[in-house]
């Protein structure tokens, strides 16, 4: 399992800000897990919103619209 610093840096897409670097490993791990969970929840909410928006598309077109937008 990668260290918490590496996991955070990968999730944030770059070097960690100074304030995060000063955290101990346990707090970095908590932050990494919280960020991962927040992104998972965001992805689920976006997926649900996209599916919900299809109810405004006529039934005969929904398959084509799903394919066109990548759902």
mmCIF file of the N, C-alpha and C atoms, coordinates in Angstrom:
data_MODEL
# 
_entry.id   MODEL 
# 
loop_
_atom_site.group_PDB 
_atom_site.id 
_atom_site.type_symbol 
_atom_site.label_atom_id 
_atom_site.label_alt_id 
_atom_site.label_comp_id 
_atom_site.label_asym_id 
_atom_site.label_entity_id 
_atom_site.label_seq_id 
_atom_site.pdbx_PDB_ins_code 
_atom_site.Cartn_x 
_atom_site.Cartn_y 
_atom_site.Cartn_z 
_atom_site.occupancy 
_atom_site.B_iso_or_equiv 
_atom_site.pdbx_formal_charge 
_atom_site.auth_seq_id 
_atom_site.auth_comp_id 
_atom_site.auth_asym_id 
_atom_site.auth_atom_id 
_atom_site.pdbx_PDB_model_num 
ATOM 1   N N  . UNK A 1 1  ? 0.853   -1.183 0.000   1.00 0.00 ? 1  UNK A N  1 
ATOM 2   C CA . UNK A 1 1  ? 0.000   0.000  0.000   1.00 0.00 ? 1  UNK A CA 1 
ATOM 3   C C  . UNK A 1 1  ? 0.890   1.234  0.000   1.00 0.00 ? 1  UNK A C  1 
ATOM 4   N N  . UNK A 1 2  ? 0.641   2.194  -0.901  1.00 0.00 ? 2  UNK A N  1 
ATOM 5   C CA . UNK A 1 2  ? 1.493   3.373  -0.969  1.00 0.00 ? 2  UNK A CA 1 
ATOM 6   C C  . UNK A 1 2  ? 1.358   4.209  0.293   1.00 0.00 ? 2  UNK A C  1 
ATOM 7   N N  . UNK A 1 3  ? 2.429   4.949  0.612   1.00 0.00 ? 3  UNK A N  1 
ATOM 8   C CA . UNK A 1 3  ? 2.389   5.828  1.773   1.00 0.00 ? 3  UNK A CA 1 
ATOM 9   C C  . UNK A 1 3  ? 1.360   6.918  1.595   1.00 0.00 ? 3  UNK A C  1 
ATOM 10  N N  . UNK A 1 4  ? 0.924   7.519  2.697   1.00 0.00 ? 4  UNK A N  1 
ATOM 11  C CA . UNK A 1 4  ? -0.112  8.547  2.613   1.00 0.00 ? 4  UNK A CA 1 
ATOM 12  C C  . UNK A 1 4  ? 0.332   9.766  1.818   1.00 0.00 ? 4  UNK A C  1 
ATOM 13  N N  . UNK A 1 5  ? 1.611   10.120 1.894   1.00 0.00 ? 5  UNK A N  1 
ATOM 14  C CA . UNK A 1 5  ? 2.093   11.282 1.150   1.00 0.00 ? 5  UNK A CA 1 
ATOM 15  C C  . UNK A 1 5  ? 2.012   11.024 -0.343  1.00 0.00 ? 5  UNK A C  1 
ATOM 16  N N  . UNK A 1 6  ? 2.437   9.848  -0.762  1.00 0.00 ? 6  UNK A N  1 
ATOM 17  C CA . UNK A 1 6  ? 2.385   9.508  -2.187  1.00 0.00 ? 6  UNK A CA 1 
ATOM 18  C C  . UNK A 1 6  ? 0.937   9.470  -2.674  1.00 0.00 ? 6  UNK A C  1 
ATOM 19  N N  . UNK A 1 7  ? 0.048   8.874  -1.891  1.00 0.00 ? 7  UNK A N  1 
ATOM 20  C CA . UNK A 1 7  ? -1.355  8.798  -2.270  1.00 0.00 ? 7  UNK A CA 1 
ATOM 21  C C  . UNK A 1 7  ? -1.988  10.170 -2.399  1.00 0.00 ? 7  UNK A C  1 
ATOM 22  N N  . UNK A 1 8  ? -1.687  11.062 -1.467  1.00 0.00 ? 8  UNK A N  1 
ATOM 23  C CA . UNK A 1 8  ? -2.228  12.421 -1.531  1.00 0.00 ? 8  UNK A CA 1 
ATOM 24  C C  . UNK A 1 8  ? -1.666  13.171 -2.732  1.00 0.00 ? 8  UNK A C  1 
ATOM 25  N N  . UNK A 1 9  ? -0.365  13.054 -2.955  1.00 0.00 ? 9  UNK A N  1 
ATOM 26  C CA . UNK A 1 9  ? 0.254   13.755 -4.075  1.00 0.00 ? 9  UNK A CA 1 
ATOM 27  C C  . UNK A 1 9  ? -0.347  13.292 -5.397  1.00 0.00 ? 9  UNK A C  1 
ATOM 28  N N  . UNK A 1 10 ? -0.589  11.995 -5.530  1.00 0.00 ? 10 UNK A N  1 
ATOM 29  C CA . UNK A 1 10 ? -1.203  11.470 -6.752  1.00 0.00 ? 10 UNK A CA 1 
ATOM 30  C C  . UNK A 1 10 ? -2.632  11.974 -6.907  1.00 0.00 ? 10 UNK A C  1 
ATOM 31  N N  . UNK A 1 11 ? -3.382  11.993 -5.814  1.00 0.00 ? 11 UNK A N  1 
ATOM 32  C CA . UNK A 1 11 ? -4.768  12.451 -5.876  1.00 0.00 ? 11 UNK A CA 1 
ATOM 33  C C  . UNK A 1 11 ? -4.851  13.937 -6.205  1.00 0.00 ? 11 UNK A C  1 
ATOM 34  N N  . UNK A 1 12 ? -3.928  14.718 -5.664  1.00 0.00 ? 12 UNK A N  1 
ATOM 35  C CA . UNK A 1 12 ? -3.949  16.164 -5.904  1.00 0.00 ? 12 UNK A CA 1 
ATOM 36  C C  . UNK A 1 12 ? -3.263  16.541 -7.212  1.00 0.00 ? 12 UNK A C  1 
ATOM 37  N N  . UNK A 1 13 ? -2.523  15.606 -7.792  1.00 0.00 ? 13 UNK A N  1 
ATOM 38  C CA . UNK A 1 13 ? -1.893  15.849 -9.084  1.00 0.00 ? 13 UNK A CA 1 
ATOM 39  C C  . UNK A 1 13 ? -0.652  16.729 -9.013  1.00 0.00 ? 13 UNK A C  1 
ATOM 40  N N  . UNK A 1 14 ? 0.058   16.692 -7.925  1.00 0.00 ? 14 UNK A N  1 
ATOM 41  C CA . UNK A 1 14 ? 1.272   17.486 -7.809  1.00 0.00 ? 14 UNK A CA 1 
ATOM 42  C C  . UNK A 1 14 ? 1.820   17.447 -6.406  1.00 0.00 ? 14 UNK A C  1 
ATOM 43  N N  . UNK A 1 15 ? 2.808   18.281 -6.153  1.00 0.00 ? 15 UNK A N  1 
ATOM 44  C CA . UNK A 1 15 ? 3.397   18.295 -4.812  1.00 0.00 ? 15 UNK A CA 1 
ATOM 45  C C  . UNK A 1 15 ? 2.401   18.786 -3.769  1.00 0.00 ? 15 UNK A C  1 
ATOM 46  N N  . UNK A 1 16 ? 2.584   18.308 -2.562  1.00 0.00 ? 16 UNK A N  1 
ATOM 47  C CA . UNK A 1 16 ? 1.691   18.690 -1.467  1.00 0.00 ? 16 UNK A CA 1 
ATOM 48  C C  . UNK A 1 16 ? 1.992   20.100 -0.987  1.00 0.00 ? 16 UNK A C  1 
ATOM 49  N N  . UNK A 1 17 ? 0.959   20.858 -0.649  1.00 0.00 ? 17 UNK A N  1 
ATOM 50  C CA . UNK A 1 17 ? 1.183   22.177 -0.049  1.00 0.00 ? 17 UNK A CA 1 
ATOM 51  C C  . UNK A 1 17 ? 1.913   22.037 1.289   1.00 0.00 ? 17 UNK A C  1 
ATOM 52  N N  . UNK A 1 18 ? 2.614   23.079 1.700   1.00 0.00 ? 18 UNK A N  1 
ATOM 53  C CA . UNK A 1 18 ? 3.401   23.046 2.929   1.00 0.00 ? 18 UNK A CA 1 
ATOM 54  C C  . UNK A 1 18 ? 2.581   22.637 4.145   1.00 0.00 ? 18 UNK A C  1 
ATOM 55  N N  . UNK A 1 19 ? 1.366   23.120 4.261   1.00 0.00 ? 19 UNK A N  1 
ATOM 56  C CA . UNK A 1 19 ? 0.530   22.793 5.410   1.00 0.00 ? 19 UNK A CA 1 
ATOM 57  C C  . UNK A 1 19 ? 0.250   21.313 5.522   1.00 0.00 ? 19 UNK A C  1 
ATOM 58  N N  . UNK A 1 20 ? 0.083   20.642 4.413   1.00 0.00 ? 20 UNK A N  1 
ATOM 59  C CA . UNK A 1 20 ? -0.182  19.200 4.432   1.00 0.00 ? 20 UNK A CA 1 
ATOM 60  C C  . UNK A 1 20 ? 1.099   18.436 4.747   1.00 0.00 ? 20 UNK A C  1 
ATOM 61  N N  . UNK A 1 21 ? 2.228   18.921 4.265   1.00 0.00 ? 21 UNK A N  1 
ATOM 62  C CA . UNK A 1 21 ? 3.511   18.267 4.542   1.00 0.00 ? 21 UNK A CA 1 
ATOM 63  C C  . UNK A 1 21 ? 3.803   18.202 6.024   1.00 0.00 ? 21 UNK A C  1 
ATOM 64  N N  . UNK A 1 22 ? 3.279   19.152 6.807   1.00 0.00 ? 22 UNK A N  1 
ATOM 65  C CA . UNK A 1 22 ? 3.564   19.172 8.240   1.00 0.00 ? 22 UNK A CA 1 
ATOM 66  C C  . UNK A 1 22 ? 2.719   18.176 9.035   1.00 0.00 ? 22 UNK A C  1 
ATOM 67  N N  . UNK A 1 23 ? 1.694   17.595 8.422   1.00 0.00 ? 23 UNK A N  1 
ATOM 68  C CA . UNK A 1 23 ? 0.854   16.613 9.111   1.00 0.00 ? 23 UNK A CA 1 
ATOM 69  C C  . UNK A 1 23 ? 1.614   15.316 9.335   1.00 0.00 ? 23 UNK A C  1 
ATOM 70  N N  . UNK A 1 24 ? 1.268   14.596 10.396  1.00 0.00 ? 24 UNK A N  1 
ATOM 71  C CA . UNK A 1 24 ? 1.881   13.283 10.594  1.00 0.00 ? 24 UNK A CA 1 
ATOM 72  C C  . UNK A 1 24 ? 1.231   12.279 9.640   1.00 0.00 ? 24 UNK A C  1 
ATOM 73  N N  . UNK A 1 25 ? 1.837   11.102 9.524   1.00 0.00 ? 25 UNK A N  1 
ATOM 74  C CA . UNK A 1 25 ? 1.367   10.104 8.556   1.00 0.00 ? 25 UNK A CA 1 
ATOM 75  C C  . UNK A 1 25 ? -0.072  9.670  8.801   1.00 0.00 ? 25 UNK A C  1 
ATOM 76  N N  . UNK A 1 26 ? -0.468  9.560  10.064  1.00 0.00 ? 26 UNK A N  1 
ATOM 77  C CA . UNK A 1 26 ? -1.842  9.137  10.371  1.00 0.00 ? 26 UNK A CA 1 
ATOM 78  C C  . UNK A 1 26 ? -2.850  10.159 9.847   1.00 0.00 ? 26 UNK A C  1 
ATOM 79  N N  . UNK A 1 27 ? -2.565  11.437 10.037  1.00 0.00 ? 27 UNK A N  1 
ATOM 80  C CA . UNK A 1 27 ? -3.479  12.478 9.545   1.00 0.00 ? 27 UNK A CA 1 
ATOM 81  C C  . UNK A 1 27 ? -3.458  12.570 8.027   1.00 0.00 ? 27 UNK A C  1 
ATOM 82  N N  . UNK A 1 28 ? -2.308  12.330 7.426   1.00 0.00 ? 28 UNK A N  1 
ATOM 83  C CA . UNK A 1 28 ? -2.238  12.310 5.962   1.00 0.00 ? 28 UNK A CA 1 
ATOM 84  C C  . UNK A 1 28 ? -3.084  11.171 5.397   1.00 0.00 ? 28 UNK A C  1 
ATOM 85  N N  . UNK A 1 29 ? -3.048  10.025 6.094   1.00 0.00 ? 29 UNK A N  1 
ATOM 86  C CA . UNK A 1 29 ? -3.851  8.878  5.665   1.00 0.00 ? 29 UNK A CA 1 
ATOM 87  C C  . UNK A 1 29 ? -5.336  9.191  5.776   1.00 0.00 ? 29 UNK A C  1 
ATOM 88  N N  . UNK A 1 30 ? -5.741  9.822  6.877   1.00 0.00 ? 30 UNK A N  1 
ATOM 89  C CA . UNK A 1 30 ? -7.144  10.211 7.063   1.00 0.00 ? 30 UNK A CA 1 
ATOM 90  C C  . UNK A 1 30 ? -7.563  11.173 5.952   1.00 0.00 ? 30 UNK A C  1 
ATOM 91  N N  . UNK A 1 31 ? -6.712  12.141 5.645   1.00 0.00 ? 31 UNK A N  1 
ATOM 92  C CA . UNK A 1 31 ? -7.010  13.108 4.589   1.00 0.00 ? 31 UNK A CA 1 
ATOM 93  C C  . UNK A 1 31 ? -7.113  12.425 3.233   1.00 0.00 ? 31 UNK A C  1 
ATOM 94  N N  . UNK A 1 32 ? -6.202  11.498 2.944   1.00 0.00 ? 32 UNK A N  1 
ATOM 95  C CA . UNK A 1 32 ? -6.236  10.772 1.671   1.00 0.00 ? 32 UNK A CA 1 
ATOM 96  C C  . UNK A 1 32 ? -7.526  9.962  1.542   1.00 0.00 ? 32 UNK A C  1 
ATOM 97  N N  . UNK A 1 33 ? -7.929  9.300  2.614   1.00 0.00 ? 33 UNK A N  1 
ATOM 98  C CA . UNK A 1 33 ? -9.163  8.508  2.584   1.00 0.00 ? 33 UNK A CA 1 
ATOM 99  C C  . UNK A 1 33 ? -10.387 9.405  2.436   1.00 0.00 ? 33 UNK A C  1 
ATOM 100 N N  . UNK A 1 34 ? -10.388 10.553 3.118   1.00 0.00 ? 34 UNK A N  1 
ATOM 101 C CA . UNK A 1 34 ? -11.514 11.488 3.004   1.00 0.00 ? 34 UNK A CA 1 
ATOM 102 C C  . UNK A 1 34 ? -11.626 12.030 1.585   1.00 0.00 ? 34 UNK A C  1 
ATOM 103 N N  . UNK A 1 35 ? -10.498 12.339 0.981   1.00 0.00 ? 35 UNK A N  1 
ATOM 104 C CA . UNK A 1 35 ? -10.500 12.837 -0.399  1.00 0.00 ? 35 UNK A CA 1 
ATOM 105 C C  . UNK A 1 35 ? -10.988 11.767 -1.366  1.00 0.00 ? 35 UNK A C  1 
ATOM 106 N N  . UNK A 1 36 ? -10.521 10.534 -1.160  1.00 0.00 ? 36 UNK A N  1 
ATOM 107 C CA . UNK A 1 36 ? -10.953 9.423  -2.019  1.00 0.00 ? 36 UNK A CA 1 
ATOM 108 C C  . UNK A 1 36 ? -12.468 9.202  -1.895  1.00 0.00 ? 36 UNK A C  1 
ATOM 109 N N  . UNK A 1 37 ? -12.989 9.247  -0.679  1.00 0.00 ? 37 UNK A N  1 
ATOM 110 C CA . UNK A 1 37 ? -14.425 9.051  -0.452  1.00 0.00 ? 37 UNK A CA 1 
ATOM 111 C C  . UNK A 1 37 ? -15.241 10.204 -1.037  1.00 0.00 ? 37 UNK A C  1 
ATOM 112 N N  . UNK A 1 38 ? -14.739 11.424 -0.897  1.00 0.00 ? 38 UNK A N  1 
ATOM 113 C CA . UNK A 1 38 ? -15.442 12.585 -1.465  1.00 0.00 ? 38 UNK A CA 1 
ATOM 114 C C  . UNK A 1 38 ? -15.518 12.470 -2.980  1.00 0.00 ? 38 UNK A C  1 
ATOM 115 N N  . UNK A 1 39 ? -14.441 12.037 -3.599  1.00 0.00 ? 39 UNK A N  1 
ATOM 116 C CA . UNK A 1 39 ? -14.453 11.874 -5.064  1.00 0.00 ? 39 UNK A CA 1 
ATOM 117 C C  . UNK A 1 39 ? -15.380 10.746 -5.488  1.00 0.00 ? 39 UNK A C  1 
ATOM 118 N N  . UNK A 1 40 ? -15.433 9.675  -4.689  1.00 0.00 ? 40 UNK A N  1 
ATOM 119 C CA . UNK A 1 40 ? -16.353 8.571  -4.997  1.00 0.00 ? 40 UNK A CA 1 
ATOM 120 C C  . UNK A 1 40 ? -17.797 9.046  -4.918  1.00 0.00 ? 40 UNK A C  1 
ATOM 121 N N  . UNK A 1 41 ? -18.109 9.809  -3.880  1.00 0.00 ? 41 UNK A N  1 
ATOM 122 C CA . UNK A 1 41 ? -19.469 10.337 -3.721  1.00 0.00 ? 41 UNK A CA 1 
ATOM 123 C C  . UNK A 1 41 ? -19.807 11.310 -4.843  1.00 0.00 ? 41 UNK A C  1 
ATOM 124 N N  . UNK A 1 42 ? -18.845 12.125 -5.240  1.00 0.00 ? 42 UNK A N  1 
ATOM 125 C CA . UNK A 1 42 ? -19.074 13.069 -6.326  1.00 0.00 ? 42 UNK A CA 1 
ATOM 126 C C  . UNK A 1 42 ? -19.355 12.328 -7.632  1.00 0.00 ? 42 UNK A C  1 
ATOM 127 N N  . UNK A 1 43 ? -18.578 11.292 -7.907  1.00 0.00 ? 43 UNK A N  1 
ATOM 128 C CA . UNK A 1 43 ? -18.789 10.513 -9.127  1.00 0.00 ? 43 UNK A CA 1 
ATOM 129 C C  . UNK A 1 43 ? -20.163 9.856  -9.121  1.00 0.00 ? 43 UNK A C  1 
ATOM 130 N N  . UNK A 1 44 ? -20.571 9.325  -7.970  1.00 0.00 ? 44 UNK A N  1 
ATOM 131 C CA . UNK A 1 44 ? -21.891 8.689  -7.867  1.00 0.00 ? 44 UNK A CA 1 
ATOM 132 C C  . UNK A 1 44 ? -22.998 9.713  -8.072  1.00 0.00 ? 44 UNK A C  1 
ATOM 133 N N  . UNK A 1 45 ? -22.836 10.905 -7.494  1.00 0.00 ? 45 UNK A N  1 
ATOM 134 C CA . UNK A 1 45 ? -23.852 11.953 -7.651  1.00 0.00 ? 45 UNK A CA 1 
ATOM 135 C C  . UNK A 1 45 ? -23.940 12.422 -9.095  1.00 0.00 ? 45 UNK A C  1 
ATOM 136 N N  . UNK A 1 46 ? -22.801 12.567 -9.753  1.00 0.00 ? 46 UNK A N  1 
ATOM 137 C CA . UNK A 1 46 ? -22.810 12.980 -11.159 1.00 0.00 ? 46 UNK A CA 1 
ATOM 138 C C  . UNK A 1 46 ? -23.459 11.917 -12.044 1.00 0.00 ? 46 UNK A C  1 
ATOM 139 N N  . UNK A 1 47 ? -23.167 10.665 -11.764 1.00 0.00 ? 47 UNK A N  1 
ATOM 140 C CA . UNK A 1 47 ? -23.766 9.577  -12.529 1.00 0.00 ? 47 UNK A CA 1 
ATOM 141 C C  . UNK A 1 47 ? -25.281 9.546  -12.334 1.00 0.00 ? 47 UNK A C  1 
ATOM 142 N N  . UNK A 1 48 ? -25.718 9.698  -11.095 1.00 0.00 ? 48 UNK A N  1 
ATOM 143 C CA . UNK A 1 48 ? -27.158 9.707  -10.815 1.00 0.00 ? 48 UNK A CA 1 
ATOM 144 C C  . UNK A 1 48 ? -27.835 10.898 -11.484 1.00 0.00 ? 48 UNK A C  1 
ATOM 145 N N  . UNK A 1 49 ? -27.192 12.048 -11.467 1.00 0.00 ? 49 UNK A N  1 
ATOM 146 C CA . UNK A 1 49 ? -27.765 13.237 -12.106 1.00 0.00 ? 49 UNK A CA 1 
ATOM 147 C C  . UNK A 1 49 ? -27.865 13.044 -13.617 1.00 0.00 ? 49 UNK A C  1 
ATOM 148 N N  . UNK A 1 50 ? -26.850 12.432 -14.205 1.00 0.00 ? 50 UNK A N  1 
ATOM 149 C CA . UNK A 1 50 ? -26.878 12.193 -15.646 1.00 0.00 ? 50 UNK A CA 1 
ATOM 150 C C  . UNK A 1 50 ? -28.010 11.237 -16.014 1.00 0.00 ? 50 UNK A C  1 
ATOM 151 N N  . UNK A 1 51 ? -28.140 10.165 -15.244 1.00 0.00 ? 51 UNK A N  1 
ATOM 152 C CA . UNK A 1 51 ? -29.225 9.216  -15.503 1.00 0.00 ? 51 UNK A CA 1 
ATOM 153 C C  . UNK A 1 51 ? -30.584 9.869  -15.289 1.00 0.00 ? 51 UNK A C  1 
ATOM 154 N N  . UNK A 1 52 ? -30.710 10.676 -14.246 1.00 0.00 ? 52 UNK A N  1 
ATOM 155 C CA . UNK A 1 52 ? -31.964 11.356 -13.948 1.00 0.00 ? 52 UNK A CA 1 
ATOM 156 C C  . UNK A 1 52 ? -32.339 12.339 -15.053 1.00 0.00 ? 52 UNK A C  1 
ATOM 157 N N  . UNK A 1 53 ? -31.332 12.960 -15.659 1.00 0.00 ? 53 UNK A N  1 
ATOM 158 C CA . UNK A 1 53 ? -31.614 13.937 -16.713 1.00 0.00 ? 53 UNK A CA 1 
ATOM 159 C C  . UNK A 1 53 ? -32.196 13.273 -17.961 1.00 0.00 ? 53 UNK A C  1 
ATOM 160 N N  . UNK A 1 54 ? -31.971 11.975 -18.113 1.00 0.00 ? 54 UNK A N  1 
ATOM 161 C CA . UNK A 1 54 ? -32.493 11.278 -19.288 1.00 0.00 ? 54 UNK A CA 1 
ATOM 162 C C  . UNK A 1 54 ? -34.017 11.178 -19.285 1.00 0.00 ? 54 UNK A C  1 
ATOM 163 N N  . UNK A 1 55 ? -34.651 11.393 -18.153 1.00 0.00 ? 55 UNK A N  1 
ATOM 164 C CA . UNK A 1 55 ? -36.110 11.318 -18.132 1.00 0.00 ? 55 UNK A CA 1 
ATOM 165 C C  . UNK A 1 55 ? -36.733 12.456 -18.945 1.00 0.00 ? 55 UNK A C  1 
ATOM 166 N N  . UNK A 1 56 ? -35.947 13.456 -19.272 1.00 0.00 ? 56 UNK A N  1 
ATOM 167 C CA . UNK A 1 56 ? -36.439 14.572 -20.099 1.00 0.00 ? 56 UNK A CA 1 
ATOM 168 C C  . UNK A 1 56 ? -36.236 14.320 -21.593 1.00 0.00 ? 56 UNK A C  1 
ATOM 169 N N  . UNK A 1 57 ? -35.594 13.208 -21.920 1.00 0.00 ? 57 UNK A N  1 
ATOM 170 C CA . UNK A 1 57 ? -35.351 12.829 -23.313 1.00 0.00 ? 57 UNK A CA 1 
ATOM 171 C C  . UNK A 1 57 ? -36.422 11.812 -23.703 1.00 0.00 ? 57 UNK A C  1 
ATOM 172 N N  . UNK A 1 58 ? -37.010 11.971 -24.867 1.00 0.00 ? 58 UNK A N  1 
ATOM 173 C CA . UNK A 1 58 ? -38.011 10.988 -25.305 1.00 0.00 ? 58 UNK A CA 1 
ATOM 174 C C  . UNK A 1 58 ? -37.449 9.563  -25.257 1.00 0.00 ? 58 UNK A C  1 
ATOM 175 N N  . UNK A 1 59 ? -38.283 8.621  -24.859 1.00 0.00 ? 59 UNK A N  1 
ATOM 176 C CA . UNK A 1 59 ? -37.857 7.236  -24.642 1.00 0.00 ? 59 UNK A CA 1 
ATOM 177 C C  . UNK A 1 59 ? -37.153 6.634  -25.860 1.00 0.00 ? 59 UNK A C  1 
ATOM 178 N N  . UNK A 1 60 ? -37.628 6.929  -27.042 1.00 0.00 ? 60 UNK A N  1 
ATOM 179 C CA . UNK A 1 60 ? -37.021 6.353  -28.243 1.00 0.00 ? 60 UNK A CA 1 
ATOM 180 C C  . UNK A 1 60 ? -35.606 6.867  -28.497 1.00 0.00 ? 60 UNK A C  1 
ATOM 181 N N  . UNK A 1 61 ? -35.262 8.004  -27.945 1.00 0.00 ? 61 UNK A N  1 
ATOM 182 C CA . UNK A 1 61 ? -33.939 8.585  -28.168 1.00 0.00 ? 61 UNK A CA 1 
ATOM 183 C C  . UNK A 1 61 ? -32.947 8.315  -27.035 1.00 0.00 ? 61 UNK A C  1 
ATOM 184 N N  . UNK A 1 62 ? -33.401 7.780  -25.924 1.00 0.00 ? 62 UNK A N  1 
ATOM 185 C CA . UNK A 1 62 ? -32.540 7.634  -24.746 1.00 0.00 ? 62 UNK A CA 1 
ATOM 186 C C  . UNK A 1 62 ? -31.307 6.780  -25.005 1.00 0.00 ? 62 UNK A C  1 
ATOM 187 N N  . UNK A 1 63 ? -31.464 5.699  -25.724 1.00 0.00 ? 63 UNK A N  1 
ATOM 188 C CA . UNK A 1 63 ? -30.306 4.830  -26.023 1.00 0.00 ? 63 UNK A CA 1 
ATOM 189 C C  . UNK A 1 63 ? -29.251 5.588  -26.815 1.00 0.00 ? 63 UNK A C  1 
ATOM 190 N N  . UNK A 1 64 ? -29.691 6.314  -27.831 1.00 0.00 ? 64 UNK A N  1 
ATOM 191 C CA . UNK A 1 64 ? -28.750 7.068  -28.657 1.00 0.00 ? 64 UNK A CA 1 
ATOM 192 C C  . UNK A 1 64 ? -28.080 8.187  -27.851 1.00 0.00 ? 64 UNK A C  1 
ATOM 193 N N  . UNK A 1 65 ? -28.863 8.843  -26.998 1.00 0.00 ? 65 UNK A N  1 
ATOM 194 C CA . UNK A 1 65 ? -28.317 9.924  -26.171 1.00 0.00 ? 65 UNK A CA 1 
ATOM 195 C C  . UNK A 1 65 ? -27.311 9.353  -25.174 1.00 0.00 ? 65 UNK A C  1 
ATOM 196 N N  . UNK A 1 66 ? -27.636 8.217  -24.546 1.00 0.00 ? 66 UNK A N  1 
ATOM 197 C CA . UNK A 1 66 ? -26.678 7.577  -23.618 1.00 0.00 ? 66 UNK A CA 1 
ATOM 198 C C  . UNK A 1 66 ? -25.363 7.295  -24.327 1.00 0.00 ? 66 UNK A C  1 
ATOM 199 N N  . UNK A 1 67 ? -25.469 6.740  -25.522 1.00 0.00 ? 67 UNK A N  1 
ATOM 200 C CA . UNK A 1 67 ? -24.250 6.410  -26.272 1.00 0.00 ? 67 UNK A CA 1 
ATOM 201 C C  . UNK A 1 67 ? -23.478 7.660  -26.648 1.00 0.00 ? 67 UNK A C  1 
ATOM 202 N N  . UNK A 1 68 ? -24.190 8.704  -27.055 1.00 0.00 ? 68 UNK A N  1 
ATOM 203 C CA . UNK A 1 68 ? -23.528 9.932  -27.485 1.00 0.00 ? 68 UNK A CA 1 
ATOM 204 C C  . UNK A 1 68 ? -22.796 10.630 -26.342 1.00 0.00 ? 68 UNK A C  1 
ATOM 205 N N  . UNK A 1 69 ? -23.371 10.562 -25.127 1.00 0.00 ? 69 UNK A N  1 
ATOM 206 C CA . UNK A 1 69 ? -22.733 11.241 -23.998 1.00 0.00 ? 69 UNK A CA 1 
ATOM 207 C C  . UNK A 1 69 ? -21.877 10.312 -23.158 1.00 0.00 ? 69 UNK A C  1 
ATOM 208 N N  . UNK A 1 70 ? -21.804 9.060  -23.519 1.00 0.00 ? 70 UNK A N  1 
ATOM 209 C CA . UNK A 1 70 ? -20.930 8.122  -22.844 1.00 0.00 ? 70 UNK A CA 1 
ATOM 210 C C  . UNK A 1 70 ? -21.456 7.555  -21.547 1.00 0.00 ? 70 UNK A C  1 
ATOM 211 N N  . UNK A 1 71 ? -22.741 7.365  -21.441 1.00 0.00 ? 71 UNK A N  1 
ATOM 212 C CA . UNK A 1 71 ? -23.319 6.774  -20.218 1.00 0.00 ? 71 UNK A CA 1 
ATOM 213 C C  . UNK A 1 71 ? -23.500 5.283  -20.379 1.00 0.00 ? 71 UNK A C  1 
# 
